[in-house]
Amino acid sequence: MKKLIVLFLMVIGTMNISANALSERQKLLCACASLEAQGDLVRLDPAIRQALDGGVTVNELKEAFSQLYAYTGFPRSLNALGTLQKVLADRKANGISDDEGKPWMRPGLWDDAGKALKRGSEVQTILTGGKAFNYDFCPQDDYYLKSHLFGDIFAGDQLSPADRELVTVAALSSLKGVEPQLASHKAGAVNMGNTQEQVDELCQWLSENGYSQVDCAADATAGAWPKGIPNPYGQFFQGQSHLAPVQPANVSADEATVAEYVNVTFERGCRNNWHIHHGAHQILICVSGRGWYQEWGKPAIALTPGMIIDIPDEVKHWHGAKKDSWFQHLTTHVAIGGEQSTEWQEPVMDEQYAELK
């Protein structure tokens, strides 16, 4: 335990936690990791150039791409390294001298399998928040994770532990079908020195800039749906929400008033008050994250992307995000005759909301 604490202090000493906001350098590094994971070499070329111009060193990119073979496979890792090599040659031919960064040193850990296994077990324990983890179902993978990934690979000193985990989160958010691993590494990114705000910001940034291929562990907006501005009806919401008008591609701006669509983004734990629509029924189209919908006197319904809720007029209801997830839905109102209005009522109390499962 004493050695584990010493290792933790050593890790903390190299962490990049100077502020709650992501640096531009971190974003550029994570963009390259995302495109490596997708195998998108066309976009990776300019992303590498932008990263080099933005303060990411050559050896940091090498370390990121080589580490990611354990998450995205050797073909994508080697292709990304090959693209980096071509970019560097082109820039050199054009008189551009790139910062190599810290000299690469062969980790001494590589020469002692026992030490690699021990160090990897300690790093994995920190990454998982102090919980010992043994994958007894498949001892081979348990050994590979501890000895090779968290031992050999994590022994490199080109990336800080905090940046290393951001790179992993960026890559996993760009792959479909690995949501459990993405969720684990989002938590691990915090355990390795990033703040929760930084991890959430990364997920949102990747989404808004077209890198994410999945909802980033349902903690931030995903896909192409805009977040918009702070909700002007915020007085009727518990927590922070945002509004963004969405105009159908086949409808002109003048015609858009005929059927108005709005994307509503709820931050984690945010929900609107109980309310009733008069003269129209409301349609919700869930597009990102996880949320709740509930009608008065009925059980709450868990919402996920792809679900559609048609809310009749005169029905008292509320909707919003789950406590551990951002949530987005498109909404529109379909007139049924008579004057249209929304009657806002009491908030959904914390006690009631906390009981939802």
C-alpha positions as a Markdown table, in Angstrom:
| # | Residue | x | y | z |
|---|---|---|---|---|
| 1 | Met | 0.0 | 0.0 | 0.0 |
| 2 | Lys | 2.9 | 2.4 | 0.9 |
| 3 | Lys | 4.4 | 1.8 | -2.6 |
| 4 | Leu | 1.0 | 2.4 | -4.2 |
| 5 | Ile | 0.7 | 5.7 | -2.5 |
| 6 | Val | 4.2 | 6.7 | -3.6 |
| 7 | Leu | 3.3 | 5.8 | -7.2 |
| 8 | Phe | 0.1 | 7.8 | -6.9 |
| 9 | Leu | 2.1 | 10.8 | -5.8 |
| 10 | Met | 4.5 | 10.4 | -8.6 |
| 11 | Val | 1.6 | 10.3 | -11.1 |
| 12 | Ile | 0.0 | 13.4 | -9.5 |
| 13 | Gly | 3.3 | 15.2 | -9.9 |
| 14 | Thr | 3.2 | 14.8 | -13.7 |
| 15 | Met | -0.5 | 15.5 | -14.2 |
| 16 | Asn | -1.7 | 18.4 | -16.3 |
| 17 | Ile | -4.3 | 19.9 | -14.0 |
| 18 | Ser | -3.5 | 23.6 | -14.1 |
| 19 | Ala | -7.0 | 24.6 | -15.0 |
| 20 | Asn | -10.5 | 23.3 | -15.5 |
| 21 | Ala | -10.5 | 24.2 | -19.1 |
| 22 | Leu | -8.9 | 22.0 | -21.8 |
| 23 | Ser | -5.9 | 23.6 | -23.5 |
| 24 | Glu | -5.9 | 24.1 | -27.3 |
| 25 | Arg | -2.9 | 21.7 | -27.4 |
| 26 | Gln | -5.0 | 18.9 | -25.7 |
| 27 | Lys | -7.8 | 19.4 | -28.1 |
| 28 | Leu | -5.5 | 19.2 | -31.1 |
| 29 | Leu | -3.9 | 16.0 | -29.7 |
| 30 | Cys | -7.3 | 14.5 | -29.1 |
| 31 | Ala | -8.5 | 15.3 | -32.6 |
| 32 | Cys | -5.6 | 13.3 | -34.0 |
| 33 | Ala | -6.4 | 10.4 | -31.7 |
| 34 | Ser | -10.1 | 10.5 | -32.8 |
| 35 | Leu | -9.2 | 10.4 | -36.5 |
| 36 | Glu | -6.6 | 7.6 | -35.8 |
| 37 | Ala | -9.4 | 5.5 | -34.3 |
| 38 | Gln | -11.7 | 6.1 | -37.3 |
| 39 | Gly | -8.9 | 5.3 | -39.7 |
| 40 | Asp | -9.7 | 8.7 | -41.5 |
| 41 | Leu | -6.3 | 9.4 | -43.0 |
| 42 | Val | -7.6 | 12.2 | -45.2 |
| 43 | Arg | -8.7 | 14.3 | -42.2 |
| 44 | Leu | -5.7 | 13.1 | -40.1 |
| 45 | Asp | -3.1 | 14.7 | -42.4 |
| 46 | Pro | -4.3 | 18.3 | -41.8 |
| 47 | Ala | -5.1 | 17.5 | -38.2 |
| 48 | Ile | -1.5 | 16.5 | -37.6 |
| 49 | Arg | -0.2 | 19.7 | -39.3 |
| 50 | Gln | -2.5 | 21.7 | -37.1 |
| 51 | Ala | -1.4 | 19.9 | -34.0 |
| 52 | Leu | 2.3 | 20.4 | -34.7 |
| 53 | Asp | 1.6 | 24.1 | -35.3 |
| 54 | Gly | -0.3 | 24.2 | -32.1 |
| 55 | Gly | 2.4 | 23.0 | -29.7 |
| 56 | Val | 2.0 | 19.2 | -29.9 |
| 57 | Thr | 5.5 | 17.6 | -30.3 |
| 58 | Val | 6.4 | 14.9 | -32.7 |
| 59 | Asn | 7.2 | 12.4 | -29.9 |
| 60 | Glu | 3.8 | 13.1 | -28.2 |
| 61 | Leu | 2.1 | 12.2 | -31.5 |
| 62 | Lys | 4.2 | 9.1 | -31.8 |
| 63 | Glu | 3.4 | 8.1 | -28.2 |
| 64 | Ala | -0.3 | 8.7 | -28.7 |
| 65 | Phe | -0.5 | 6.7 | -32.0 |
| 66 | Ser | 1.6 | 3.8 | -30.7 |
| 67 | Gln | -0.5 | 3.6 | -27.4 |
| 68 | Leu | -3.7 | 3.5 | -29.4 |
| 69 | Tyr | -2.8 | 0.2 | -31.1 |
| 70 | Ala | -4.0 | -1.4 | -27.8 |
| 71 | Tyr | -7.5 | 0.2 | -28.3 |
| 72 | Thr | -7.9 | 0.6 | -32.0 |
| 73 | Gly | -5.6 | -2.2 | -33.5 |
| 74 | Phe | -2.2 | -2.2 | -35.1 |
| 75 | Pro | -3.5 | -1.4 | -38.6 |
| 76 | Arg | -4.9 | 2.0 | -37.6 |
| 77 | Ser | -1.9 | 2.7 | -35.3 |
| 78 | Leu | 0.6 | 2.0 | -38.1 |
| 79 | Asn | -1.4 | 3.9 | -40.7 |
| 80 | Ala | -1.5 | 7.0 | -38.4 |
| 81 | Leu | 2.3 | 6.7 | -37.8 |
| 82 | Gly | 2.8 | 6.4 | -41.5 |
| 83 | Thr | 0.7 | 9.5 | -42.1 |
| 84 | Leu | 2.8 | 11.4 | -39.4 |
| 85 | Gln | 6.0 | 10.3 | -41.1 |
| 86 | Lys | 4.8 | 11.6 | -44.5 |
| 87 | Val | 3.7 | 14.9 | -43.0 |
| 88 | Leu | 7.0 | 15.4 | -41.3 |
| 89 | Ala | 8.9 | 14.7 | -44.5 |
| 90 | Asp | 6.7 | 17.2 | -46.4 |
| 91 | Arg | 7.1 | 19.9 | -43.8 |
| 92 | Lys | 10.9 | 19.3 | -43.7 |
| 93 | Ala | 11.1 | 19.6 | -47.5 |
| 94 | Asn | 9.3 | 23.0 | -47.1 |
| 95 | Gly | 11.7 | 24.3 | -44.5 |
| 96 | Ile | 9.5 | 23.7 | -41.5 |
| 97 | Ser | 11.4 | 22.4 | -38.4 |
| 98 | Asp | 9.1 | 20.6 | -36.0 |
| 99 | Asp | 9.7 | 20.3 | -32.2 |
| 100 | Glu | 10.6 | 16.7 | -31.5 |
| 101 | Gly | 9.9 | 17.1 | -27.8 |
| 102 | Lys | 11.6 | 15.2 | -25.0 |
| 103 | Pro | 14.1 | 12.7 | -26.3 |
| 104 | Trp | 12.6 | 9.2 | -26.4 |
| 105 | Met | 14.1 | 6.8 | -23.8 |
| 106 | Arg | 13.6 | 3.1 | -23.7 |
| 107 | Pro | 11.8 | 2.3 | -20.4 |
| 108 | Gly | 13.8 | 0.1 | -18.2 |
| 109 | Leu | 10.6 | -1.6 | -17.2 |
| 110 | Trp | 10.7 | -3.4 | -20.6 |
| 111 | Asp | 13.6 | -5.5 | -19.5 |
| 112 | Asp | 11.8 | -7.0 | -16.5 |
| 113 | Ala | 8.4 | -8.7 | -17.0 |
| 114 | Gly | 7.8 | -9.0 | -13.3 |
| 115 | Lys | 8.3 | -5.3 | -12.7 |
| 116 | Ala | 6.0 | -4.5 | -15.6 |
| 117 | Leu | 3.3 | -6.7 | -14.2 |
| 118 | Lys | 3.6 | -5.1 | -10.7 |
| 119 | Arg | 3.7 | -1.5 | -12.0 |
| 120 | Gly | 0.8 | -2.2 | -14.4 |
| 121 | Ser | -1.3 | -3.6 | -11.5 |
| 122 | Glu | -0.6 | -0.5 | -9.5 |
| 123 | Val | -1.5 | 1.9 | -12.3 |
| 124 | Gln | -4.7 | 0.0 | -13.1 |
| 125 | Thr | -5.7 | 0.3 | -9.4 |
| 126 | Ile | -5.2 | 4.1 | -9.6 |
| 127 | Leu | -7.1 | 4.2 | -12.9 |
| 128 | Thr | -10.1 | 2.4 | -11.5 |
| 129 | Gly | -10.3 | 4.6 | -8.4 |
| 130 | Gly | -8.5 | 2.3 | -6.0 |
| 131 | Lys | -10.5 | -0.8 | -6.8 |
| 132 | Ala | -8.4 | -4.0 | -7.4 |
| 133 | Phe | -9.4 | -5.6 | -10.7 |
| 134 | Asn | -8.7 | -9.2 | -11.8 |
| 135 | Tyr | -10.2 | -10.5 | -15.0 |
| 136 | Asp | -10.3 | -14.1 | -13.8 |
| 137 | Phe | -12.6 | -15.1 | -16.7 |
| 138 | Cys | -9.7 | -14.7 | -19.1 |
| 139 | Pro | -6.3 | -14.7 | -17.4 |
| 140 | Gln | -4.6 | -14.0 | -20.7 |
| 141 | Asp | -6.3 | -10.6 | -21.1 |
| 142 | Asp | -5.8 | -9.9 | -17.4 |
| 143 | Tyr | -2.1 | -10.3 | -17.9 |
| 144 | Tyr | -2.0 | -8.3 | -21.1 |
| 145 | Leu | -3.8 | -5.4 | -19.5 |
| 146 | Lys | -1.7 | -5.3 | -16.4 |
| 147 | Ser | 1.7 | -6.2 | -17.8 |
| 148 | His | 1.6 | -4.7 | -21.3 |
| 149 | Leu | -1.0 | -1.9 | -21.5 |
| 150 | Phe | -0.7 | -0.4 | -18.0 |
| 151 | Gly | 2.8 | -1.6 | -17.5 |
| 152 | Asp | 4.9 | -1.4 | -20.7 |
| 153 | Ile | 2.9 | 1.2 | -22.6 |
| 154 | Phe | 2.1 | 3.4 | -19.6 |
| 155 | Ala | 5.8 | 3.4 | -18.8 |
| 156 | Gly | 6.4 | 5.9 | -21.6 |
| 157 | Asp | 7.0 | 9.5 | -20.4 |
| 158 | Gln | 6.1 | 11.4 | -23.5 |
| 159 | Leu | 2.5 | 11.9 | -22.4 |
| 160 | Ser | 1.4 | 12.7 | -18.8 |
| 161 | Pro | -1.1 | 10.3 | -17.3 |
| 162 | Ala | -3.8 | 12.9 | -17.6 |
| 163 | Asp | -3.2 | 13.5 | -21.3 |
| 164 | Arg | -2.8 | 9.8 | -22.0 |
| 165 | Glu | -6.3 | 9.2 | -20.7 |
| 166 | Leu | -7.8 | 12.1 | -22.7 |
| 167 | Val | -6.3 | 10.5 | -25.8 |
| 168 | Thr | -7.9 | 7.2 | -24.9 |
| 169 | Val | -11.3 | 8.8 | -24.3 |
| 170 | Ala | -11.1 | 10.6 | -27.7 |
| 171 | Ala | -10.3 | 7.4 | -29.5 |
| 172 | Leu | -13.0 | 5.3 | -27.8 |
| 173 | Ser | -15.6 | 8.0 | -28.4 |
| 174 | Ser | -14.8 | 7.6 | -32.1 |
| 175 | Leu | -15.6 | 3.9 | -32.2 |
| 176 | Lys | -19.0 | 2.2 | -32.1 |
| 177 | Gly | -19.6 | -0.8 | -29.8 |
| 178 | Val | -17.1 | 0.1 | -27.1 |
| 179 | Glu | -19.3 | 2.2 | -24.8 |
| 180 | Pro | -18.5 | 0.2 | -21.6 |
| 181 | Gln | -14.8 | 0.8 | -22.2 |
| 182 | Leu | -15.5 | 4.5 | -23.0 |
| 183 | Ala | -17.4 | 4.9 | -19.7 |
| 184 | Ser | -14.5 | 3.3 | -17.8 |
| 185 | His | -11.9 | 5.5 | -19.3 |
| 186 | Lys | -14.0 | 8.6 | -18.7 |
| 187 | Ala | -13.9 | 7.8 | -15.0 |
| 188 | Gly | -10.2 | 6.8 | -15.3 |
| 189 | Ala | -9.4 | 10.2 | -17.0 |
| 190 | Val | -10.6 | 11.9 | -13.8 |
| 191 | Asn | -8.7 | 9.4 | -11.6 |
| 192 | Met | -5.5 | 10.2 | -13.5 |
| 193 | Gly | -5.7 | 13.9 | -12.9 |
| 194 | Asn | -8.2 | 15.6 | -15.2 |
| 195 | Thr | -11.2 | 17.3 | -13.7 |
| 196 | Gln | -14.8 | 16.1 | -14.5 |
| 197 | Glu | -15.3 | 19.5 | -16.2 |
| 198 | Gln | -12.4 | 18.8 | -18.5 |
| 199 | Val | -13.6 | 15.4 | -19.5 |
| 200 | Asp | -17.1 | 16.7 | -20.1 |
| 201 | Glu | -15.7 | 19.6 | -22.2 |
| 202 | Leu | -13.7 | 17.1 | -24.2 |
| 203 | Cys | -16.8 | 15.0 | -25.0 |
| 204 | Gln | -18.7 | 18.1 | -26.0 |
| 205 | Trp | -15.9 | 19.5 | -28.1 |
| 206 | Leu | -15.4 | 16.2 | -29.9 |
| 207 | Ser | -19.1 | 16.1 | -30.6 |
| 208 | Glu | -19.5 | 19.7 | -31.8 |
| 209 | Asn | -16.6 | 19.4 | -34.1 |
| 210 | Gly | -17.7 | 16.1 | -35.8 |
| 211 | Tyr | -15.3 | 13.7 | -34.2 |
| 212 | Ser | -17.5 | 11.6 | -31.9 |
| 213 | Gln | -19.2 | 8.5 | -33.4 |
| 214 | Val | -21.1 | 7.7 | -30.3 |
| 215 | Asp | -22.7 | 9.6 | -27.4 |
| 216 | Cys | -19.6 | 10.2 | -25.2 |
| 217 | Ala | -20.8 | 8.0 | -22.3 |
| 218 | Ala | -24.0 | 10.0 | -22.3 |
| 219 | Asp | -22.4 | 12.9 | -20.5 |
| 220 | Ala | -22.3 | 15.4 | -23.3 |
| 221 | Thr | -24.0 | 16.3 | -26.5 |
| 222 | Ala | -23.3 | 14.0 | -29.4 |
| 223 | Gly | -23.7 | 14.0 | -33.2 |
| 224 | Ala | -24.5 | 17.0 | -35.3 |
| 225 | Trp | -27.3 | 18.4 | -33.1 |
| 226 | Pro | -26.6 | 22.0 | -32.0 |
| 227 | Lys | -26.5 | 23.0 | -28.4 |
| 228 | Gly | -27.7 | 26.6 | -28.9 |
| 229 | Ile | -28.2 | 29.3 | -26.4 |
| 230 | Pro | -29.1 | 29.3 | -22.7 |
| 231 | Asn | -32.8 | 28.5 | -22.5 |
| 232 | Pro | -34.8 | 31.8 | -22.2 |
| 233 | Tyr | -37.5 | 29.8 | -20.4 |
| 234 | Gly | -34.9 | 28.8 | -17.8 |
| 235 | Gln | -37.1 | 29.9 | -14.9 |
| 236 | Phe | -39.3 | 26.9 | -15.6 |
| 237 | Phe | -36.4 | 24.4 | -15.4 |
| 238 | Gln | -34.4 | 22.9 | -12.6 |
| 239 | Gly | -30.8 | 23.0 | -13.8 |
| 240 | Gln | -29.3 | 24.3 | -17.0 |
| 241 | Ser | -30.8 | 23.8 | -20.5 |
| 242 | His | -30.2 | 25.2 | -24.0 |
| 243 | Leu | -32.3 | 25.9 | -27.1 |
| 244 | Ala | -31.4 | 25.7 | -30.8 |
| 245 | Pro | -33.9 | 26.2 | -33.6 |
| 246 | Val | -33.6 | 23.5 | -36.3 |
| 247 | Gln | -34.8 | 24.3 | -39.8 |
| 248 | Pro | -35.7 | 21.4 | -42.1 |
| 249 | Ala | -33.5 | 21.4 | -45.2 |
| 250 | Asn | -36.5 | 21.6 | -47.6 |
| 251 | Val | -38.2 | 24.5 | -45.8 |
| 252 | Ser | -37.2 | 28.1 | -46.4 |
| 253 | Ala | -36.7 | 30.6 | -43.5 |
| 254 | Asp | -40.0 | 32.2 | -44.4 |
| 255 | Glu | -41.9 | 28.9 | -44.3 |
| 256 | Ala | -40.2 | 27.7 | -41.1 |
| 257 | Thr | -42.9 | 29.2 | -38.9 |
| 258 | Val | -45.4 | 26.7 | -40.3 |
| 259 | Ala | -43.7 | 23.9 | -38.4 |
| 260 | Glu | -41.1 | 25.1 | -35.9 |
| 261 | Tyr | -38.6 | 22.6 | -34.6 |
| 262 | Val | -36.3 | 23.2 | -31.7 |
| 263 | Asn | -33.5 | 21.1 | -30.2 |
| 264 | Val | -33.5 | 21.2 | -26.4 |
| 265 | Thr | -30.3 | 20.2 | -24.6 |
| 266 | Phe | -30.6 | 19.3 | -20.9 |
| 267 | Glu | -27.4 | 19.2 | -18.8 |
| 268 | Arg | -27.1 | 16.4 | -16.3 |
| 269 | Gly | -30.0 | 16.4 | -13.8 |
| 270 | Cys | -31.8 | 19.2 | -15.6 |
| 271 | Arg | -35.6 | 18.9 | -16.1 |
| 272 | Asn | -38.5 | 21.2 | -16.7 |
| 273 | Asn | -41.4 | 21.9 | -14.4 |
| 274 | Trp | -44.7 | 20.0 | -14.7 |
| 275 | His | -46.7 | 21.7 | -17.5 |
| 276 | Ile | -49.7 | 21.4 | -19.8 |
| 277 | His | -50.0 | 22.3 | -23.5 |
| 278 | His | -53.3 | 23.9 | -24.6 |
| 279 | Gly | -54.4 | 23.9 | -28.2 |
| 280 | Ala | -51.7 | 21.6 | -29.4 |
| 281 | His | -50.0 | 18.3 | -28.7 |
| 282 | Gln | -46.2 | 18.2 | -28.4 |
| 283 | Ile | -43.9 | 15.7 | -30.1 |
| 284 | Leu | -40.5 | 14.8 | -28.6 |
| 285 | Ile | -37.8 | 13.1 | -30.8 |
| 286 | Cys | -35.0 | 11.9 | -28.7 |
| 287 | Val | -31.6 | 12.4 | -30.4 |
| 288 | Ser | -28.8 | 12.1 | -27.8 |
| 289 | Gly | -28.1 | 11.0 | -24.3 |
| 290 | Arg | -30.6 | 9.6 | -21.8 |
| 291 | Gly | -33.6 | 11.2 | -20.2 |
| 292 | Trp | -37.0 | 10.9 | -18.5 |
| 293 | Tyr | -40.6 | 11.6 | -19.5 |
| 294 | Gln | -43.5 | 11.4 | -17.1 |
| 295 | Glu | -47.2 | 12.1 | -17.2 |
| 296 | Trp | -49.1 | 13.0 | -14.0 |
| 297 | Gly | -50.1 | 9.9 | -12.1 |
| 298 | Lys | -48.1 | 7.5 | -14.3 |
| 299 | Pro | -44.6 | 5.9 | -14.0 |
| 300 | Ala | -41.7 | 7.8 | -15.7 |
| 301 | Ile | -40.5 | 6.5 | -19.0 |
| 302 | Ala | -36.7 | 6.2 | -19.7 |
| 303 | Leu | -35.8 | 8.0 | -22.9 |
| 304 | Thr | -33.0 | 7.0 | -25.3 |
| 305 | Pro | -32.0 | 8.2 | -28.8 |
| 306 | Gly | -34.6 | 7.2 | -31.5 |
| 307 | Met | -37.6 | 7.2 | -29.2 |
| 308 | Ile | -40.6 | 9.4 | -30.0 |
| 309 | Ile | -43.1 | 10.7 | -27.5 |
| 310 | Asp | -46.4 | 12.2 | -28.6 |
| 311 | Ile | -47.9 | 14.2 | -25.7 |
| 312 | Pro | -51.6 | 14.9 | -26.0 |
| 313 | Asp | -53.0 | 18.4 | -25.2 |
| 314 | Glu | -54.2 | 19.0 | -21.7 |
| 315 | Val | -51.9 | 16.3 | -20.2 |
| 316 | Lys | -49.8 | 17.4 | -17.3 |
| 317 | His | -46.2 | 16.1 | -17.7 |
| 318 | Trp | -42.5 | 16.9 | -17.5 |
| 319 | His | -39.3 | 15.8 | -19.3 |
| 320 | Gly | -35.6 | 16.2 | -18.9 |
| 321 | Ala | -32.2 | 14.5 | -18.4 |
| 322 | Lys | -31.2 | 11.7 | -16.1 |
| 323 | Lys | -29.0 | 12.7 | -13.2 |
| 324 | Asp | -25.9 | 11.2 | -14.7 |
| 325 | Ser | -26.4 | 12.1 | -18.4 |
| 326 | Trp | -26.9 | 15.0 | -20.8 |
| 327 | Phe | -30.0 | 14.7 | -22.9 |
| 328 | Gln | -31.2 | 16.2 | -26.2 |
| 329 | His | -34.6 | 16.0 | -27.9 |
| 330 | Leu | -36.2 | 17.8 | -30.9 |
| 331 | Thr | -39.6 | 19.2 | -30.2 |
| 332 | Thr | -42.4 | 20.6 | -32.2 |
| 333 | His | -46.1 | 21.4 | -31.5 |
| 334 | Val | -48.9 | 20.3 | -33.7 |
| 335 | Ala | -52.0 | 22.6 | -33.5 |
| 336 | Ile | -55.4 | 21.0 | -33.0 |
| 337 | Gly | -57.5 | 24.2 | -33.0 |
| 338 | Gly | -58.0 | 27.0 | -30.6 |
| 339 | Glu | -55.5 | 29.2 | -28.8 |
| 340 | Gln | -52.1 | 27.7 | -28.1 |
| 341 | Ser | -50.4 | 28.2 | -24.8 |
| 342 | Thr | -48.2 | 26.4 | -22.2 |
| 343 | Glu | -49.3 | 26.4 | -18.6 |
| 344 | Trp | -46.2 | 26.0 | -16.4 |
| 345 | Gln | -46.8 | 24.5 | -13.0 |
| 346 | Glu | -44.8 | 23.3 | -10.0 |
| 347 | Pro | -41.2 | 22.0 | -10.2 |
| 348 | Val | -40.3 | 18.3 | -10.1 |
| 349 | Met | -39.0 | 18.0 | -6.6 |
| 350 | Asp | -35.5 | 16.7 | -5.9 |
| 351 | Glu | -36.9 | 13.9 | -3.7 |
| 352 | Gln | -39.3 | 12.7 | -6.5 |
| 353 | Tyr | -36.6 | 13.0 | -9.2 |
| 354 | Ala | -34.0 | 11.1 | -7.1 |
| 355 | Glu | -36.3 | 8.1 | -6.7 |
| 356 | Leu | -36.5 | 7.5 | -10.5 |
| 357 | Lys | -34.7 | 4.3 | -11.6 |
